[in-house]
Amino acid sequence: MKRLRAAALPGACLLCSLASGCGAALTATPAPMVAAAQEYRLGAGDVIRINVHQHPDLSVESRIAEGGDVSHPRLGPVRVGGQTVTAAERTIAERLRAGGFVQQPQVTIVLMTQRIQ
């Protein structure tokens, strides 16, 4: 009986090390992929989701028009074509602040469908 317990010990150690998160680094997103997503320039035909933190009434999903504008129900047309996702987030946040909709808007944009190039 003692031999069975001793033989099971290495397997138990492996199980404990995996459960404690030693393998967590294997699931991390590579930095170049994240950087490439930030550098992507939005354009006509892209479908984006604009999320305004704690303001679901200001969040919207829309297709970017040929002229580079996205239609927002409260802001009207907003030019985001040619901008990076980060720059477009800033543009929309500034418009929300200037329009008096949100004092400190936290805007995130998710690219839902990428245009065919």
Summary of the structure (lengths in Angstrom):
residues: 117
radius of gyration: 23.1
end to end distance: 66.9
largest distance: 76.9
contacts: 284
relative contact order: 0.17
helix: 41%
strand: 23%
